[in-house]
Amino acid sequence: MSSGHRLRDVEQQRPLLDTEEDVVERCSHSGATKPLWFIQDCCGMVCAFITWSLVFYADFVVTFVMLLPSRSFWYAVVNGVVFNSLAVLALASHIRTMLTDPGAVPKGNATKKYLESLQLKPGEVIYKCPKCCSIKPERAHHCSICKRCIRKMDHHCPWVNNCVGEKNQRFFVLFTMYISMISGHALALCGYQFVTCIRVQWGQCSDFSPPVTMLLMIFLCMEALLFLTFTAVMFSTQLHSICNDETEIERLKNEKPTWERQTRWAGLRSVFGGQPSLLWISPFAGLKLPTLLPKRTWKGGAEFSV
């Protein structure tokens, strides 16, 4: 919906300015701040569980069906370390995408007091979302599943049970990249395993029976091929959107940019943060762990904390 359509939609439904009592009455049940961002959507939670289950299944087949029975020690060690490292990075990226606030606009801030604090210029137009009672910033869109307006919302992905927006797009890009990498790695290992088992007897290339080994590897090949295609396309699409400074929703709705588009490097730095470094590909960068123990001050000594 274009900016003009949004303005007409606001005008038809209710006035832009609300009193404090109106906002409290309509949005008091949803304005509380939660300590952890998590979308309680049944479909999204099932898809997230399936994602983790498929990654664990691939790790099981690669480790116990193909690598451990291998006669080459270094082949098993190197491929095992690489595959499991990529799996850990993929799952870490997934959980950070799922549990990171994608850039939700505070609910219930469409009040006269808040608008006065913005110090708007005469004639300046702003928009209010009638669904979550919030002032909608530029390039923000309302998600019916998250029930919030999300800044620079790209799309809602059920596989991560969250919206992909301004604050978690980096983790989603890493998730698609690592899933495509482990999928390609699994396909290569399956191909090598098939060739090895054909040259020798099937009973010698795996600890499982030949029919079970075949079924496990065929299912892994189908899973890896499907996810490789899907995540590789999503990864390239996300990079294209970042470099063009245009979200998927803006592209599908063919919205004319009213903002000054960033250059490609500026767009990449705004999403991944800072100058290019290894931190760009780390899902653990910027992770703040909660304090496990309270601070204790010892007499005559320094203050220690965990």
C-alpha positions in Angstrom: 0.0 0.0 0.0 1.5 3.3 -1.0 1.9 6.3 1.3 -1.1 8.0 -0.2 -3.2 4.8 0.4 -2.0 4.7 4.0 -3.1 8.2 4.5 -6.5 7.6 3.2 -6.8 4.5 5.2 -6.0 6.4 8.4 -8.4 9.1 7.5 -11.3 6.7 6.9 -10.8 4.7 10.1 -10.0 7.2 12.9 -8.3 10.5 13.6 -4.5 10.6 13.8 -4.3 12.1 17.2 -5.6 10.1 20.2 -5.9 11.1 23.8 -4.0 9.3 26.6 -7.3 7.7 27.8 -8.1 6.3 24.3 -4.7 4.8 23.9 -4.7 3.3 27.4 -8.2 1.8 26.8 -7.3 0.2 23.4 -3.7 -0.8 23.9 -3.1 -1.3 27.6 -3.1 -5.1 27.2 -0.4 -5.0 24.6 1.9 -2.1 25.6 3.9 -4.0 28.2 7.5 -4.6 27.4 8.5 -8.3 27.4 12.0 -9.3 28.6 12.4 -11.7 25.6 11.1 -11.3 22.1 9.3 -14.5 21.0 6.3 -14.8 18.7 3.7 -17.3 20.0 2.6 -18.5 16.6 1.8 -22.2 16.4 2.7 -22.5 12.7 6.0 -20.6 13.3 6.9 -22.7 16.3 6.2 -26.0 14.4 8.3 -24.7 11.4 11.2 -23.8 13.7 11.1 -27.2 15.4 11.1 -28.9 11.9 14.1 -26.8 11.0 16.1 -27.9 14.0 15.0 -31.5 13.6 16.2 -31.6 10.0 19.6 -30.1 10.9 20.0 -32.7 13.7 19.0 -35.4 11.3 21.6 -34.3 8.7 24.2 -34.2 11.4 23.3 -37.7 12.6 23.6 -39.2 9.1 26.8 -37.4 8.3 28.5 -38.3 11.6 27.3 -41.8 12.3 26.5 -43.2 8.8 29.3 -41.7 6.7 32.2 -40.3 8.8 32.7 -42.6 11.8 32.7 -45.8 9.7 35.2 -44.3 7.3 38.6 -45.9 7.1 40.4 -42.6 6.7 40.9 -40.9 10.1 41.7 -37.4 8.8 38.8 -37.5 6.3 36.4 -38.2 9.1 38.0 -35.6 11.5 38.2 -32.7 9.0 34.8 -33.2 7.5 33.2 -33.8 10.9 34.7 -30.6 12.3 33.7 -28.5 9.3 30.1 -29.9 9.1 29.4 -29.6 12.8 30.9 -26.1 13.0 28.6 -25.0 10.1 25.6 -26.6 11.8 26.3 -24.8 15.1 26.7 -21.5 13.3 23.5 -22.1 11.4 21.5 -22.9 14.5 23.0 -20.0 16.4 21.9 -17.7 13.5 18.5 -19.2 13.5 17.9 -18.7 17.2 19.2 -15.2 17.1 16.9 -14.4 14.2 14.0 -15.9 16.1 14.6 -14.2 19.5 15.8 -10.8 18.3 13.4 -7.9 18.1 13.2 -7.2 14.4 12.6 -3.5 14.9 9.1 -3.3 16.4 7.6 0.1 16.8 6.4 0.8 20.4 2.7 0.2 20.8 0.3 2.9 21.9 2.5 6.0 21.3 0.0 7.8 19.0 -0.8 10.4 21.7 -0.7 14.1 21.7 2.0 14.2 24.3 4.3 12.0 22.1 3.6 14.0 19.0 4.4 17.2 20.8 7.8 15.7 21.7 8.5 15.1 18.1 8.6 18.8 17.3 7.0 18.4 13.9 7.3 21.1 11.2 4.1 22.8 10.0 2.5 20.7 7.3 4.6 17.6 8.0 2.6 14.4 7.5 2.9 11.4 9.7 1.0 8.1 9.8 -0.7 6.1 12.5 -1.3 2.4 12.4 -4.9 1.8 13.5 -4.1 -1.8 14.4 -1.4 -1.3 17.0 -2.0 2.3 17.9 1.5 3.5 17.1 3.0 6.2 15.0 4.3 4.4 11.9 7.8 5.5 10.9 8.9 5.7 7.2 9.4 2.3 5.6 7.6 0.5 8.5 4.9 -2.1 7.8 2.4 -3.8 10.1 2.7 -7.6 10.5 -0.5 -9.4 11.2 1.3 -12.3 12.8 3.6 -10.3 15.1 0.8 -7.8 15.6 3.3 -5.0 15.5 4.7 -2.4 13.0 8.2 -3.5 12.0 10.8 -1.0 10.8 12.1 -1.9 7.3 10.1 -5.1 7.4 11.3 -7.4 4.6 8.9 -10.3 5.2 7.6 -12.7 7.9 9.4 -16.0 7.8 7.6 -18.9 9.5 10.9 -21.0 9.4 12.4 -18.6 11.9 9.1 -17.7 13.6 9.7 -14.0 13.3 9.7 -11.0 11.0 12.9 -10.1 9.1 13.4 -6.5 9.7 15.9 -3.8 10.6 17.5 -5.4 13.6 17.7 -9.1 12.7 18.2 -9.1 9.0 21.9 -9.8 9.5 21.2 -13.0 11.4 18.7 -14.2 8.8 21.2 -13.7 6.0 23.8 -15.7 8.0 21.2 -18.4 8.6 20.5 -18.8 4.9 24.2 -18.7 4.1 25.2 -21.4 6.6 22.2 -23.7 5.8 23.1 -23.5 2.1 26.8 -24.3 3.0 26.0 -27.4 5.1 23.5 -28.5 2.4 26.1 -28.4 -0.3 28.6 -30.1 2.1 26.1 -32.9 2.8 25.5 -33.4 -0.9 29.2 -33.7 -1.6 29.6 -36.2 1.3 26.7 -38.3 0.0 28.1 -38.4 -3.5 31.5 -39.6 -2.2 29.8 -42.1 0.1 27.8 -43.6 -2.8 31.0 -44.0 -4.9 32.8 -45.6 -2.0 30.1 -48.0 -1.2 29.8 -49.1 -4.8 33.5 -49.9 -5.0 33.5 -52.0 -1.9 30.8 -54.1 -0.3 27.9 -52.1 1.3 28.4 -53.9 4.6 31.9 -52.5 4.9 31.2 -48.8 4.3 28.6 -48.3 7.1 27.7 -49.8 10.5 24.0 -49.9 9.4 22.5 -52.4 7.1 22.6 -51.6 3.3 18.9 -50.9 3.0 18.9 -48.6 6.1 22.0 -46.8 4.8 20.5 -46.3 1.4 17.2 -44.9 2.9 19.0 -42.5 5.2 21.3 -41.2 2.5 18.6 -40.8 -0.1 16.4 -38.8 2.4 19.5 -36.7 3.3 20.2 -36.0 -0.4 16.6 -34.9 -1.0 16.6 -32.7 2.1 20.0 -31.1 1.2 19.0 -30.5 -2.4 15.7 -28.8 -1.4 17.3 -26.6 1.3 20.3 -25.7 -0.8 18.0 -24.4 -3.6 15.7 -22.6 -1.2 18.3 -21.0 1.1 20.7 -20.1 -1.8 17.9 -18.2 -3.5 16.9 -16.5 -0.3 20.5 -15.6 0.5 21.1 -14.0 -3.0 17.7 -12.2 -2.7 18.6 -10.7 0.7 21.9 -9.5 -0.6 20.3 -7.9 -3.6 17.7 -6.2 -1.4 20.5 -4.9 1.0 22.6 -3.6 -1.9 19.6 -1.8 -3.5 18.3 -0.5 -0.1 14.9 -1.9 -0.8 12.9 -4.5 1.2 11.0 -7.3 -0.4 7.6 -5.7 0.6 8.6 -2.4 -1.0 9.7 -4.3 -4.2 6.4 -6.3 -4.4 4.3 -3.3 -3.8 6.4 -1.3 -6.2 6.6 1.6 -3.8 8.4 4.6 -5.1 11.4 5.5 -2.7 10.8 8.6 -0.7 14.1 8.1 1.1 17.6 8.7 -0.1 19.0 5.3 -1.1 22.3 4.2 0.4 25.2 2.9 -1.7 25.9 -0.8 -1.7 28.7 -0.7 0.8 26.7 1.7 3.1 23.8 -0.7 3.0 26.0 -3.7 3.8 27.6 -1.8 6.7 24.3 -0.7 8.1 23.0 -4.3 8.2 26.2 -6.1 9.3 27.7 -3.3 11.3 31.0 -1.4 10.9 33.8 -2.2 8.5 34.2 -5.6 6.8 35.6 -8.1 9.3 35.1 -11.7 10.5 32.4 -10.4 12.8 30.2 -10.0 9.8 29.9 -13.8 9.5 29.6 -14.5 13.3 26.1 -14.9 14.8 27.7 -14.5 18.2 28.9 -10.9 17.6 27.2 -8.5 19.9 25.7 -11.2 22.1 25.2 -10.1 25.6 24.9 -12.9 28.1 22.9 -12.3 31.3 24.7 -11.9 34.6 24.7 -15.2 36.4 25.9 -14.1 39.8 25.3 -10.8 41.6 28.3 -8.5 42.1 30.1 -8.8 45.4 32.3 -6.3 46.9 35.1 -7.6 49.1 36.5 -5.5 51.9 39.9 -4.2 51.0 39.8 -5.7 47.5 38.5 -5.2 44.0 35.0 -5.8 42.8 34.5 -9.0 40.8 31.5 -10.0 38.7 30.6 -12.9 36.5 
